[in-house]
Amino acid sequence: MENLPVPHILSPSRAKGSSLMNDSDLSRRNLRFGWALFGLFVLLFAGTVLVALLYLQLD
């Protein structure tokens, strides 16, 4: 049987809890994602209202 590949062990600095991204970078990214989701919600809501008004005008 062949030996299976051994998983890489984290270095001691990474094992102690240091992350790949700073907290400020992560919070900035999450804030941008939140605003994008809010913008998508507003666009969907406005589109729904416009379709309803168009339906009323054409009826």
N, CA, C and O atoms as a GROMACS GRO file, in nm:
protein
  236
    1MET      N    1   0.083  -0.120   0.000
    1MET     CA    2   0.000   0.000   0.000
    1MET      C    3   0.087   0.125   0.000
    1MET      O    4   0.193   0.130   0.063
    2GLU      N    5   0.040   0.224  -0.072
    2GLU     CA    6   0.112   0.351  -0.074
    2GLU      C    7   0.082   0.430   0.053
    2GLU      O    8  -0.025   0.417   0.113
    3ASN      N    9   0.177   0.510   0.091
    3ASN     CA   10   0.154   0.599   0.205
    3ASN      C   11   0.066   0.714   0.162
    3ASN      O   12   0.085   0.772   0.055
    4LEU      N   13  -0.030   0.747   0.245
    4LEU     CA   14  -0.118   0.860   0.217
    4LEU      C   15  -0.045   0.990   0.247
    4LEU      O   16   0.042   0.993   0.334
    5PRO      N   17  -0.080   1.098   0.176
    5PRO     CA   18  -0.015   1.226   0.206
    5PRO      C   19  -0.050   1.273   0.346
    5PRO      O   20  -0.163   1.260   0.392
    6VAL      N   21   0.048   1.328   0.411
    6VAL     CA   22   0.032   1.376   0.548
    6VAL      C   23  -0.014   1.522   0.542
    6VAL      O   24   0.045   1.601   0.468
    7PRO      N   25  -0.117   1.559   0.618
    7PRO     CA   26  -0.160   1.699   0.617
    7PRO      C   27  -0.053   1.789   0.678
    7PRO      O   28   0.020   1.749   0.768
    8HIS      N   29  -0.045   1.909   0.624
    8HIS     CA   30   0.053   2.005   0.675
    8HIS      C   31   0.011   2.053   0.813
    8HIS      O   32  -0.106   2.085   0.837
    9ILE      N   33   0.107   2.057   0.902
    9ILE     CA   34   0.081   2.104   1.038
    9ILE      C   35   0.105   2.255   1.039
    9ILE      O   36   0.203   2.303   0.983
   10LEU      N   37   0.015   2.328   1.104
   10LEU     CA   38   0.028   2.473   1.111
   10LEU      C   39   0.153   2.512   1.189
   10LEU      O   40   0.191   2.445   1.285
   11SER      N   41   0.213   2.619   1.147
   11SER     CA   42   0.329   2.670   1.220
   11SER      C   43   0.282   2.720   1.357
   11SER      O   44   0.164   2.752   1.374
   12PRO      N   45   0.371   2.726   1.454
   12PRO     CA   46   0.329   2.770   1.588
   12PRO      C   47   0.265   2.908   1.591
   12PRO      O   48   0.176   2.933   1.672
   13SER      N   49   0.310   3.000   1.504
   13SER     CA   50   0.250   3.133   1.506
   13SER      C   51   0.106   3.129   1.458
   13SER      O   52   0.022   3.202   1.510
   14ARG      N   53   0.076   3.045   1.359
   14ARG     CA   54  -0.061   3.034   1.308
   14ARG      C   55  -0.149   2.954   1.404
   14ARG      O   56  -0.269   2.979   1.413
   15ALA      N   57  -0.089   2.859   1.474
   15ALA     CA   58  -0.166   2.775   1.565
   15ALA      C   59  -0.214   2.853   1.687
   15ALA      O   60  -0.313   2.814   1.750
   16LYS      N   61  -0.147   2.961   1.722
   16LYS     CA   62  -0.184   3.037   1.841
   16LYS      C   63  -0.302   3.130   1.817
   16LYS      O   64  -0.347   3.195   1.911
   17GLY      N   65  -0.353   3.137   1.695
   17GLY     CA   66  -0.472   3.217   1.672
   17GLY      C   67  -0.454   3.336   1.582
   17GLY      O   68  -0.548   3.412   1.562
   18SER      N   69  -0.335   3.354   1.526
   18SER     CA   70  -0.322   3.465   1.433
   18SER      C   71  -0.399   3.431   1.306
   18SER      O   72  -0.391   3.320   1.256
   19SER      N   73  -0.472   3.526   1.257
   19SER     CA   74  -0.558   3.500   1.142
   19SER      C   75  -0.491   3.549   1.015
   19SER      O   76  -0.391   3.621   1.020
   20LEU      N   77  -0.547   3.509   0.902
   20LEU     CA   78  -0.493   3.552   0.773
   20LEU      C   79  -0.529   3.698   0.745
   20LEU      O   80  -0.454   3.767   0.677
   21MET      N   81  -0.642   3.743   0.796
   21MET     CA   82  -0.688   3.880   0.773
   21MET      C   83  -0.698   3.953   0.906
   21MET      O   84  -0.730   3.893   1.009
   22ASN      N   85  -0.669   4.081   0.903
   22ASN     CA   86  -0.686   4.163   1.023
   22ASN      C   87  -0.835   4.180   1.051
   22ASN      O   88  -0.918   4.166   0.961
   23ASP      N   89  -0.867   4.211   1.175
   23ASP     CA   90  -1.007   4.233   1.210
   23ASP      C   91  -1.063   4.354   1.137
   23ASP      O   92  -1.180   4.355   1.099
   24SER      N   93  -0.981   4.456   1.118
   24SER     CA   94  -1.030   4.575   1.047
   24SER      C   95  -1.058   4.543   0.901
   24SER      O   96  -1.155   4.594   0.844
   25ASP      N   97  -0.975   4.460   0.839
   25ASP     CA   98  -1.000   4.420   0.700
   25ASP      C   99  -1.127   4.338   0.690
   25ASP      O  100  -1.207   4.358   0.598
   26LEU      N  101  -1.146   4.247   0.783
   26LEU     CA  102  -1.264   4.163   0.782
   26LEU      C  103  -1.390   4.245   0.806
   26LEU      O  104  -1.492   4.222   0.741
   27SER      N  105  -1.384   4.339   0.899
   27SER     CA  106  -1.503   4.421   0.926
   27SER      C  107  -1.534   4.512   0.808
   27SER      O  108  -1.651   4.535   0.777
   28ARG      N  109  -1.431   4.565   0.742
   28ARG     CA  110  -1.453   4.649   0.624
   28ARG      C  111  -1.516   4.568   0.511
   28ARG      O  112  -1.606   4.615   0.442
   29ARG      N  113  -1.469   4.446   0.495
   29ARG     CA  114  -1.524   4.358   0.391
   29ARG      C  115  -1.670   4.320   0.423
   29ARG      O  116  -1.755   4.319   0.334
   30ASN      N  117  -1.697   4.290   0.549
   30ASN     CA  118  -1.833   4.256   0.588
   30ASN      C  119  -1.927   4.376   0.573
   30ASN      O  120  -2.042   4.359   0.535
   31LEU      N  121  -1.877   4.495   0.603
   31LEU     CA  122  -1.959   4.616   0.588
   31LEU      C  123  -1.993   4.639   0.441
   31LEU      O  124  -2.106   4.673   0.408
   32ARG      N  125  -1.894   4.621   0.353
   32ARG     CA  126  -1.918   4.637   0.210
   32ARG      C  127  -2.019   4.533   0.160
   32ARG      O  128  -2.107   4.565   0.080
   33PHE      N  129  -2.008   4.411   0.209
   33PHE     CA  130  -2.101   4.306   0.171
   33PHE      C  131  -2.242   4.338   0.222
   33PHE      O  132  -2.340   4.314   0.151
   34GLY      N  133  -2.252   4.392   0.342
   34GLY     CA  134  -2.382   4.431   0.397
   34GLY      C  135  -2.447   4.541   0.316
   34GLY      O  136  -2.567   4.535   0.289
   35TRP      N  137  -2.370   4.643   0.276
   35TRP     CA  138  -2.425   4.750   0.192
   35TRP      C  139  -2.468   4.696   0.056
   35TRP      O  140  -2.568   4.741   0.001
   36ALA      N  141  -2.392   4.602   0.002
   36ALA     CA  142  -2.430   4.542  -0.127
   36ALA      C  143  -2.562   4.466  -0.114
   36ALA      O  144  -2.647   4.474  -0.204
   37LEU      N  145  -2.580   4.393  -0.006
   37LEU     CA  146  -2.706   4.323   0.016
   37LEU      C  147  -2.822   4.420   0.035
   37LEU      O  148  -2.932   4.396  -0.014
   38PHE      N  149  -2.797   4.529   0.106
   38PHE     CA  150  -2.900   4.630   0.125
   38PHE      C  151  -2.938   4.694  -0.008
   38PHE      O  152  -3.056   4.716  -0.036
   39GLY      N  153  -2.838   4.724  -0.092
   39GLY     CA  154  -2.865   4.779  -0.225
   39GLY      C  155  -2.946   4.683  -0.310
   39GLY      O  156  -3.035   4.725  -0.384
   40LEU      N  157  -2.915   4.555  -0.302
   40LEU     CA  158  -2.991   4.455  -0.376
   40LEU      C  159  -3.136   4.451  -0.328
   40LEU      O  160  -3.228   4.440  -0.409
   41PHE      N  161  -3.157   4.461  -0.198
   41PHE     CA  162  -3.292   4.464  -0.143
   41PHE      C  163  -3.369   4.586  -0.194
   41PHE      O  164  -3.485   4.574  -0.233
   42VAL      N  165  -3.304   4.702  -0.194
   42VAL     CA  166  -3.371   4.825  -0.240
   42VAL      C  167  -3.406   4.812  -0.388
   42VAL      O  168  -3.516   4.851  -0.428
   43LEU      N  169  -3.315   4.759  -0.469
   43LEU     CA  170  -3.343   4.741  -0.612
   43LEU      C  171  -3.460   4.645  -0.635
   43LEU      O  172  -3.546   4.671  -0.719
   44LEU      N  173  -3.463   4.535  -0.561
   44LEU     CA  174  -3.573   4.440  -0.576
   44LEU      C  175  -3.706   4.501  -0.532
   44LEU      O  176  -3.808   4.480  -0.596
   45PHE      N  177  -3.703   4.577  -0.423
   45PHE     CA  178  -3.825   4.641  -0.375
   45PHE      C  179  -3.875   4.745  -0.474
   45PHE      O  180  -3.994   4.750  -0.504
   46ALA      N  181  -3.784   4.828  -0.526
   46ALA     CA  182  -3.822   4.929  -0.624
   46ALA      C  183  -3.874   4.864  -0.752
   46ALA      O  184  -3.970   4.912  -0.812
   47GLY      N  185  -3.812   4.755  -0.793
   47GLY     CA  186  -3.859   4.684  -0.911
   47GLY      C  187  -3.998   4.627  -0.891
   47GLY      O  188  -4.080   4.628  -0.983
   48THR      N  189  -4.026   4.578  -0.772
   48THR     CA  190  -4.159   4.526  -0.742
   48THR      C  191  -4.264   4.636  -0.749
   48THR      O  192  -4.372   4.617  -0.805
   49VAL      N  193  -4.232   4.752  -0.693
   49VAL     CA  194  -4.324   4.865  -0.696
   49VAL      C  195  -4.346   4.912  -0.840
   49VAL      O  196  -4.459   4.940  -0.879
   50LEU      N  197  -4.240   4.920  -0.919
   50LEU     CA  198  -4.253   4.962  -1.058
   50LEU      C  199  -4.337   4.865  -1.140
   50LEU      O  200  -4.417   4.908  -1.223
   51VAL      N  201  -4.319   4.737  -1.118
   51VAL     CA  202  -4.400   4.638  -1.190
   51VAL      C  203  -4.546   4.650  -1.149
   51VAL      O  204  -4.635   4.638  -1.234
   52ALA      N  205  -4.573   4.674  -1.021
   52ALA     CA  206  -4.711   4.690  -0.975
   52ALA      C  207  -4.774   4.815  -1.036
   52ALA      O  208  -4.889   4.810  -1.081
   53LEU      N  209  -4.701   4.926  -1.040
   53LEU     CA  210  -4.755   5.048  -1.100
   53LEU      C  211  -4.776   5.032  -1.250
   53LEU      O  212  -4.876   5.081  -1.304
   54LEU      N  213  -4.685   4.964  -1.316
   54LEU     CA  214  -4.701   4.938  -1.459
   54LEU      C  215  -4.823   4.850  -1.485
   54LEU      O  216  -4.897   4.873  -1.581
   55TYR      N  217  -4.844   4.753  -1.401
   55TYR     CA  218  -4.959   4.665  -1.414
   55TYR      C  219  -5.089   4.745  -1.397
   55TYR      O  220  -5.186   4.724  -1.470
   56LEU      N  221  -5.091   4.837  -1.299
   56LEU     CA  222  -5.210   4.919  -1.278
   56LEU      C  223  -5.236   5.013  -1.396
   56LEU      O  224  -5.351   5.037  -1.431
   57GLN      N  225  -5.130   5.066  -1.456
   57GLN     CA  226  -5.146   5.157  -1.569
   57GLN      C  227  -5.197   5.084  -1.693
   57GLN      O  228  -5.276   5.140  -1.769
   58LEU      N  229  -5.154   4.963  -1.713
   58LEU     CA  230  -5.192   4.888  -1.834
   58LEU      C  231  -5.324   4.813  -1.818
   58LEU      O  232  -5.376   4.758  -1.915
   59ASP      N  233  -5.377   4.811  -1.700
   59ASP     CA  234  -5.502   4.738  -1.675
   59ASP      C  235  -5.623   4.816  -1.720
   59ASP      O  236  -5.735   4.768  -1.706
   0.00000   0.00000   0.00000
